[in-house]
Amino acid sequence: MGPLQIKDILQTSPENQSVTVKGWVRTKRESKNAIFIALNDGSTIHNIQAVAEPGQFSAELLSTVTTGSCLKITGQLVESQGSGQAVEVKIDDILVYGTADPESFPLQPKKHSLEFLREIAHLRPRTNTFSAILRIRHALAFAVHQYFNDGGFFYLHTPVITASDAEGAGEMFRVTTLDLNKLPRTEEGAINFKEDFFGREANLTVSGQLEGELGAMALSKIYTFGPTFRAENSNTTRHLAEFWMIEPEMAFFELEDNMNLAEDFVKKVITYALIHCKDDLNFLQNRLAEEDKNKPQNERSIPLLEKLSFVVDNPFERLTYTEAIEILLKSKPHKEKKFQYPVGWGIDLSSEHERYLVEKHFKKPVILTNYPKEIKSFYMKLDEDGKTVRAMDVLFPGIGEIIGGSQREEDYDKLLGRVKEVGIDPDNLWWYLETRKFGTAPHSGFGLGFERLVLFVTGMSNIRDVIPFPRYPKSAEF
């Protein structure tokens, strides 16, 4: 199992027993009475303090014990003499695994901007902020798998390389082995993809949903959890070119079942983080509070733990898109022209509209349903009015939409009609359409961008800071 981690040592009763601690130096402080080394191994937000006597070690050795260096310390676990920790290590021996030159090591013990830390993504996990984020990210990922496993779902691995565009947006990264300097051409002058590896155009997937539906038509309940890609040239705090998607698909689920699952899912996963990531969440909450001190009162964020409890403790308000538009039209911001974007039936709601419904009007999370078909994807089931579809979006405070889903169209003729209506070649989706010919069934599903969830739970403001190595326009360094 390897050596004890610092999180375990900090919970151990001190009985002068010998312990071995391994980790990276956060700080070293010398006084006339003692030398204090704060060590962290990433297992917890908390450091362990190791203490040596002056003159116990050579000046040459101590000169290599600097912020960022990696040590193995052996000593006695004793009750701490200072405040802030119950135990500390009285050092007997120090082994330096790796040094960190103070002149060139960029993570000195001072405040660094998030923009700067993105430039050194290979080192930023060693900071308190990013180690906390990554531990929370792990806990949320574990909770996702645990939730679906306990609920009788099967984990389906859908392809990363695909010839279909599930969203119909066309913003996809191409996969090819063709020599870009010598592209084969057809007689018409177009690129001849028959000469490519797959014999046709291929891309990185934007969603595992379509293949997920195939699994649901055999296994009843499946979920996917994997990387997805979108070549959207967008430099915002909400967009990544590579991100992870959680997409359950369920046979025999209709819209109401889909909403019930989505609400229960996010509540359970967030509750898991509240239980298992208390120290990291408290640290991030305090970090946000420090940032808010410099903001006007009306721009300060809801305390992080309060925001998470807001989602967990409240039943989600459910209403149709049409009802939401009526509320927005009657709202004070609309009447006073304070919304940046116009309100009217048929619009794709912006984040400001969604947040008004959640934070101001209902003061609880919201699920909107039955959107106009023109602003939703082709695979969503048409309502009887022929104008709206059985879509379902879950809206959260501070972030707007966090889940998008729907009951899928199970009628072959209606689905074929929608495919043609939006300009997709039915031959490219023959396998998807055939599931509606061979034992079709009502079915539903939804998608949750994992980084969007991590962003919400950690309280961070930029999605590039909740994934270890973010991919966005002009950035693929690490």
N, C-alpha and C positions, 0 to 999 in steps of 0.2 A: 504493500500500500504506500510505501515511501515514507519520508519523514513527516512528523507532525507539522501541520500548517499553523500560521500565527493565529488564525481565528480559534483553533482548538486550544492552543497554549494559553490564550487570554482567558479561556473559560476553566482553566485548570487550577485547582487549589494549590497554593505555594507551600511546599514542605521541604524546601532546600534541595529538591531533587535536581539532578543534572538534565538539562535539555539542550537540544541543538536547534538553532533558529537559522533559517536561510532566507535571504531576500535582498531587496535593494534599499540603499540608504536614502532616506528622505531628507534627514538633516543630521548634522553633527555639531554638538555644542560643547565647548570646553570652559570649565571654570577652574579656580585654584584647588577646588576640593574633588572634582570628578569630571569625567568625560561622558557625555550622553549621546548615544547613537539611536536614532529612530529608524526602525527597519520595517519594511512592508513587503509582503509577498503576493499581494493581489487577492488573497482569500477573503479579505475584509477591508472595510474603509479605515479601520483602526490600525495604527502602528503599534509595535511593541518597543518599549524602551530598553535598551541595553546599557549598562553602566560599568565603566572601568575607572580605576584609580589613576591619578596622575603619576607618570613614570612607570606604569605597569607595562607599557608597550613602547617600542622605540619610536622616535620621531619619524623615522623613515617609513615604518609601517603605517602610522597614523596619517601621514601625508597622502597615502593612497585611499584612505577612508573618507571619501567626499560624496556629496550628493550625486546619486546615479550609479555609484559603484556597487558591485554585488558581493555579498559577504556570506560566510558561514561562521556563526558565532556559537560557541559552546560555553555553557556556564550554569549557574545555579538559579533556579526559579524562586524568587523571594517576593514577599509582600512589598508593594511599591511604597516608597517614602514620599512620593509626590502625589498631587491630585490628578484626576483624569483617567487613571488606570489602576486596576486592582493588583496587578503583578508586573514585575520587571525581571530582567535577566542580569545577574551579577557575572560579568564576563570573566572566563578563565582563558579562552583562546579565541583568536580571530584568524580566519583564513580568507584572503581576498581572492575571489574567483575572477573578477574583472574590474578594472579601474574605469573611471570616467573623468577625463581631464576637465577641471573646472573652467578652463579658458574656452573650451569648445562645446561642452555639454549644454544643450539649449534649455533644459528644464531645471533651472535654478529655483530655489524656494522663494518665489514671488508670484504675483498674479500675471497670468498670460491671457491674451485675448483668444477667443475661440477661432478667429480667422488665422492667427499665427499657428495655433495648434493643428489646424487642418493641413498646414504646410509641412508638419512633422508628424504625419499620421502614424509613422512607425514607432514613435515614442509616446504619443499622447495617451495610450492606455495606462501609462505609469502615473498619470495625474489622478488626484482624488475624483475629480468630476467624471473622467472617462472610465476609470475602473468601476465606479458606481454604476454608470450607464450600462457597461458591458455585463456586469453581474445581473442587473435587472433584466437586460435583454435575454440572458440565458434563462432566468427564472420564468419569464413570460413564454419563451419557446417551449420549455419543459411543460408548463401548465397547459399550453395548447395541445400538445401530444397526449398528455394525461387526460384532459377533458374529453377528447374525441375517442380515445381508447376506452375510457370508462363508459362512454355513451354508445358503444357498439359500432363505431365507425372503423373503416379500414383505410389505412394510409396508402394512397395510390401515387406512384411516381409517374407524373405526366412528362412528356418530352420537352426538353429545352429547345431543341431544333424542330421547327415546324414549317409547314407550307401554308398554314391557314392564319388568318388575322382575326382572332376572336372578337376584337372590339370594333373592327371595321375602320379603324382610324388611319391605318397605313403608315404609322410612325414606328417602323421596325428596323432593327439592325440586320443587314444581310449577312448570310453565311455562305462563303464560297471558297473553292480551291482554284478558281480560274486565275490565270496570270493577268493581272490588271494592266500590264503593258502590252499584252497580246490577246485581247479578248476575242473569242470566236464570234463570228457574226452569221446571221441568217442571210438569205438572198435579199431580204428587205432591209438589211442593215442593222437590225436589232441584235442585242446580245443573245447568243445561242446557248441557253441554259441547259439544253440537252447534253452539252459537253461538260457540264459541271458535275460535281461528285454525286449529287442525288438525281441528276437528270432533269431537274426542274429548279425553279427559284425556291430558296429556303431562307428562313429568318430565325432569329432568336425570339422565343415566345413572349407575348404580352400577357398571356393568361393560360392556365391549365384547365379552364372551365369546360371547354368543348369535349376534351378527352375525359375530363372528370365525369361529365354526364354519361359517357359510355360506360364507365365503371359503375355508376349508380344504377344503370339499367340491368346490372347483373348482381351486384353486391348489396343493393338497396341504399346503404349509407357509406359514403367515402369522403375523404378529405385530401386535399393536396396542400403541401407546404414547401414551396421551392422558389428559386430565383426567377424573376421575370424582368423583361427589358423593354424600354420604350425610348425611341430615338426622337424625343421631343426636345427641341432646342429651347429649353426653358431654364433660365437662371433665377429660380425663386427659392424661397425657404421651404417649399412644400414638394419639390420635384427632385427625383433622382432618375438616372438613366438605368440603373440596376437596383432592384429592390426585391423583397421577398413577399410573396402573397400566400394567404391562407384561404382556401376555397373549398368549403364543404358542398357536396351535392347529394341530395336525398330523394330517392324514389318515394312516391306516395305522400310527399309533403306538399301541401298547398300554401297559399300566401300566409295565412294565420300561423301555420306550423313553422314556417320560415322565420317569421317575426319572433315567435316564442323562443326558437333556438338561438337566434342572434342575440337577443336580450340576455338569456341565461348564460350564453357563452362568454360575452364580454364581462359580465358581472363576476363570473367564477374565475376567469383568468386574472382580472384586476385584483380580486380578493386574495388570490394566491400570492401576488406580489406584495400586497399590504401585510400579509402574514410573514412572508419569508424574506422580505427585503427592507425591514424596518430601519436599520441603521443607514442604508444607502438612501432611502427615501427621505429620512430626516435630514441627512446631509444636503440633498438636492433642494429640499424645502428651504433650509437656511440660506443656501446659495441664492435662491430666487428672492428671498426676503431682502438680502443685502443689495441685490440689483435693483429692487423696487424702491429702495430708499431714495434713489436719485430721480424717481419718476413722479409726475403729478398724481394725486390721489385717484383720479378717475382713470388712470392708465395702469394702475397696479393690478397684478394678477391675483386670482383667488389662491390662497395658500394651497400648496400641492396636495397635502393629505385631505384637506377639505374638499378639493375638487374631485379626488378619487372617490371619497365617500359619497359625494353628490351623485355619482353614477351608480355606485353599488347599492345605496340605500333607497333610491327613488324608483318607483315603477315608471317605465318609459311611457310618455304620452304618445298616443297613436292617432293620426288623422290623415286625411287624404291631401294630396297636392293642391286640389281645388280649394279645400278648406284653409290650407296654409296661405294661399294667395289672397283669399278674402281677409284673413287676419293682417297680412302685410299691407294690403291696400288701406285698411282702417288704422294702421299704426301711426304713431306720432312722427317717427323718422320719415315715413313716406310723405305724410301731409306737409311736413316742414322741409321736404326735399333734402334730407340729410343722408339718404342712401346714395352711395356712389353709382349704383346700377339701377336701372328702372325696374319697376314691378308690373307684371301683367301676366295673364294666363298664357302659358306657352313658353315662358322664359325658362332657361336652365338656372335654377337658383344659385346665387353666389354665396360665398362664405358669410358675408355680412347679413344676408337674409336668414341663413340657417342659424347663425349665432343669435340673432334677435329672437327667433322662435324659442331657442333653448334657454338663453340667459335672461331675457327680459320678459317674454310673454308667459311661457309655461314654467320657467325656473326648474326644469328637469330635462333629462335626455328625451329626444323626440324620434319617433319613427314615422316618416312620411311614406305614403303609398299612392298607387294609381296615378303615375305621371303621364303626361302626353307622350304618345308613341314616337313623335318626331324627335324627341330629345333623349330617347332611350334606345338600347341595342335591339337588333332584329330578332333575337331569340326569346324575348319576353312575351308572355302570354297576353293576347289581346283581351281587353274587357268587352262586355257585351255591347257597349256603346260604339265600339270600333275606333274610338278616339284616344283612349288611355290604355295603359298596360299594367299588369300586376307587379309593378316594381316596388321596391322597398329600400329606403335609405335610412340609416341610423345616424342621427346627428348628436354630437357631443359639445360641451362647453369649450370655448377657446379654440376649437379646431373645425367645427362644422361637420361635414360628412366624414364618417370613419368606416362605415360599412355600406356597400351597395349590393343589392341582390334582387331577385325576382322569382316568381313562379315562371317556369320555362314553358314555351309553347309546345304542347305535345301533339297538336293536330297537324298532320303532314301537309295538307293543302294550305292551311293558314301560314305555316312556317315557310313553305316554298314561296308563297306569295310575298311574304316579308323579305325573304332573301333577294328575290328579283326586284322588289320595290326599292331596296337600298343599293342596288347595283352590284351585288355579289354574284359571281358565276356559280350556279348550282352544282356544276360538275366538280368544283373545288371542294364542295362540302357534301358529296354524295354519301359518304359514310355517316355523317352526322344526321342527314335527312333520313337515312334508312332506319335509324332507331325509331322513327315515328311510323314506320311501315311494319316493323316486326315486333309486335307486343308493346306498343306504346303505353305510357302510364303518366299520370300527373307527377310532376317532379319539380323541385325547387333547389335553390342554392344561393350563396352569397360570396362576396370577396371582401377580405379585410387586408389592407396593406399593413404588413407587420411593422414597418418603420413608423407608420402613422400611429399605431398603437403604442410603440415604444416612446415616440415623441410625446404623446399624451400622458403616459404614466410617469415619465421622468421630468416633465415640465420644461423640456428644452424648447427653444424657439426655432431652431433650424434643423431640418431633417438630415442634413449632412453630418450632424453631430451624434446621430443615434445608430449609425452603422460603422463598423470598424474602418472600412476603406471606401469612402463614397465615390461614386461615379457620376459625373455631371459634365456638361459641355466644356471641352478643353481641359478635362482633368481625368487622367487615368494613370497617375504617377506610381502608385504603390501596388 
